[in-house]
Amino acid sequence: MTEEEILLTSISNCSRAHLYTADVSLDAQKYKRLSQCLSLRSQGFPLQYILGEVEFFGLVFKVDRRVFIPRPETEILVETVLEIASSSTFHAPGLNILDIGTGSGNISITLAKLLKDCRIIAMDISKQAIVVAKNNAVLNGVETKISFIKQDLFNPQPAARSPQPKSFDFIVSNPPYICSQDIGHLQRELGFEPRIALDGGSDGLNFYRRIVCQAHQFIAKGGLLFMEMGFGQCPKIKELLQASGNFEIMDIVRDYNDIERVMVARLI
């Protein structure tokens, strides 16, 4: 559908086919809403924020400017986790999973929805993001399977249910990975998303360094680390993992554009 059709179906609460096969008319209130939406889009305001929701892995997530908008590329990360969790090479009943930088909760909620037996801790430094993620967990019926905590990676906050050493089978993350100096030159839609969810430091690798440096302390024997990567970052992230002496690289998964998108590493 075109963006205009998406907005019309949302405002009129009807299907695309209904737009063309039925007498769909806009009253003054709906017309005003459509005009407001088109004006926001003309300024670069993301369509997902205008609609207030986005589909990810067949599930619906509420989104607004408090959280980064889930992207199709991150579905590759989730697919990789699901495939390994169900494979004969990794069989661990009752998976314990840590989701670092949960944002809208799209990764942890999808995993909780599709893995029968798992327990997930999802953390984010943003208190506002945690509120959105908790609401999305309720929306998708998995609130009892996920504990959300406000925390800066592995640095515990007072009264937080902090990750415990050697307690996770999987650690999963889609960290901020855009170079600080590049953010102002990207498509204008990104200017409306929280910078904290985008800015990966001067080379885009700040969070990978921190994760690789500390993750081994929290992964159980034989456990895995899954990280989404940006374009061209794979070689440097491989170096970080190899230099740590704690991980062996198990797989590098490419996305549908043949870009190295997901790094999978096993604790040595």
N, C-alpha and C positions, 0 to 999 in steps of 0.2 A: 504493500500500500504506500501511497505517497504520504508525506507528512500531513497534508491538508485532509486526506481521507482518514488518517489516524485520529486527528483532532476532531473531525466531524463525527466519527463513530463513537469516540469517547464522550463528547458533549451530548450527542443524541442518544447514547446508550443503545446502539444498534450495530449490526454487522455491516461489512462493506457491501455485501450483496443487497442488503436492505436499503442502502443509500440510493441504489439505482433501480430497484424494483418496487419501491413503495413511495408513498408521498411523504417524504421527510421534510418538514419545514422547521425553521428556527424562529422561536418567539424572540421578543426583544431581549430577554435575559440571556438566552443561549447565543444570540447574535453578538451581544456585548462580550460574552465570554470568549467566543471565537476570535473576535477582534483583538482582545487582550492577549490571547495565546499567540496569534500571528505576529503581534507587535513584539512580544518577548522573543519569539524565534528570530525575528529580523535583527534583533540585537545580539544574537548568538546564544541566548539562554537555552540550555539543553532541553530537547523534547521530553526526555524522561522526567526531568524536574517539573515540567509543565503538566505532564500527565500524572505525576506523583507516584509512578510505579514503573517497573521494568520486569521483563521476563528473563529468567536465567535458569537454564537446565529444565525448562518446562514448568518452573514454579514462578509465582508472582512475588516480587519484593517491593515494598514501599521505599521510595527514595526521595530525598530532598537535599538541600545544600549542606546538610550536616554530614553527608557521606559521599564517598566516591561512587560513581555509577558503575555497576558490574558490567564487564565487557565479555563478548563471546570468547576471547582468547583464554579467559580464566576457566571456561568450561573444559578446556584441554587439561588444566591442572586437576580439576575435579574428576574427570574421566580417568586420568592416570592413577589417582588414589583409589578409585573404585575398582579398576582393573586389577591392581596389585592386591588389594584387600580380599578380592574374591579368587585369586589365583592359588594354584597348588604350591607355589614357591613361598607364599607367605600365608600361613594359617595360624591365626591367633584369635581365639574366641574372646569376645568382649574387648574390642579394640579401645585403647585410650588414645585420644587424639587432641593435639594442641593446635589451635588456629591462631596464628600471630597476625595482628592487624586486621581484625575481622570486618571492620567497616559496617556495611549493611547487614552482615551476617550471611552473605550468600554462599560462601564456601562451607562453613560449619553447618548451616541449616540444610543445605543440599545433602551433605554427607549424612547428617542425622536422619534425614528423610529416607535415604536409599540404602543405608547400612542397617541391617536388622539389629545388631548387637554392638553398640558403641557408646562410649561416654566421651563427651567433648568439653574442653575448656576453650572458650573463645575470648581473646583479650584485645584491647585497643587502648591507646593512650587518650583517646577522645571520649569524654563522658557523654557527649551528645551522640556520638556514633553508637555507643553501647545502648542508649535508649532506643534508637532506631532498630538496632539488631534484635533487642529483646522483643519489640513489637512484631518484627518479622517472624521470629520464632513462634510466637503465639499464632500469628496469621497462618503459618504452615503446620501447626500442630506438633511442634517438636520441643516445646519449651522445657519439658521435663528431662530431656536428654542433653541439654547444654547448660553449662555454667558460664555466665558472662562476667568478666572482671575488667576493671579499668587498671591498666598496667602498662608500663613502658618496657616492652620486651620482657627480659627476665629480671628486671629490677622491681622488687615487690613494693606495693603501696600499703600503707597502714590499713589493717582490717580486710585486706584482699585475700581471696583464696588463691594464693600463689602456687604456680606449678611446683611440684615436688621433684627432687632429683630422681633420675632413672625411672620415671613414671609413665612415659609415653611411648607407644608403639610407633606412632606417626607424629611428626611435626610438619605442619603445612603452612605456607605463607605466600601471599602475593604482596610483597613489600613495596613501598615507594621506590621507583627506580629511574625517574627522570632527572637528568643533570640540572642542578639549580639554575644555571645560566641559560638553559634551553626553554624553561617554562614560559617565559614571556614571548617566545617566538612560535609557540604551538598554536593549533587552531583555537579560535577565541572561545569555543564552548568550554575548554578546560579552565579558562579563567574564572568560571563560576563554581568549579569544584574545589573542595578544601585543599589548600596547598600542602597541608601536612600529609595528605594521602598521595601526593605526587612527588614531592621533593626528596630525592635520594642523595643529596649532597653534590659536591663539585664534580664527581665522576659518576654519580648515580648508584654507587656501590656501598654507601654508608651502612645501610641496614643489612646487607649481605655480610659485611665484615662482622657486625655485632652478632648476627644470628649464628654464623659459622664459629665464632669465637666461643659462644656459650652453649649452643644447642646440645653438644655432646654430653653435657652434664645432666640433661633431662630426658634423653632418649634411652629406652630400655635396651637390653642386649638384643642385637639383631634388628633394631628399629630403624626407621627410615626418615629422611628429611626430604621434603618436596618443596621446591621454590619456583615460582614463576619468574621469568627473566624478560628483560627488554631486548630490543634488536641489537645485536652485536656484543652483548654482555657475556655470552657463554664462556669464551676463553678466560676472561678475568675471574669469573666465578669458579671455574674449574681450578684455576691457580690457587684461589683462596681455600678451597676444600682440600686440595692436595697438600698445600703448605701447612694446614692445621694438623696433619698427621692423625686426624680422628675419623676421617671418612674415606670410603672408596666410592667412586662414581659408578652407579648401577645402570643409569639410562639417561639419555637426553632426548626429549620428545619434541618433535617439530609440530608447528601448527599447520593450518590448511594453506598458508602462504609459504610453507617450507622454511619458516623462521624457527630457530632453536628457542623453544618457549618454556619448557619445564625441565628442571634439573632434579634428578632423583639420586640421592646418596645414602649409603648404608653406614651405620656406625661400625667402626672396626673393633 
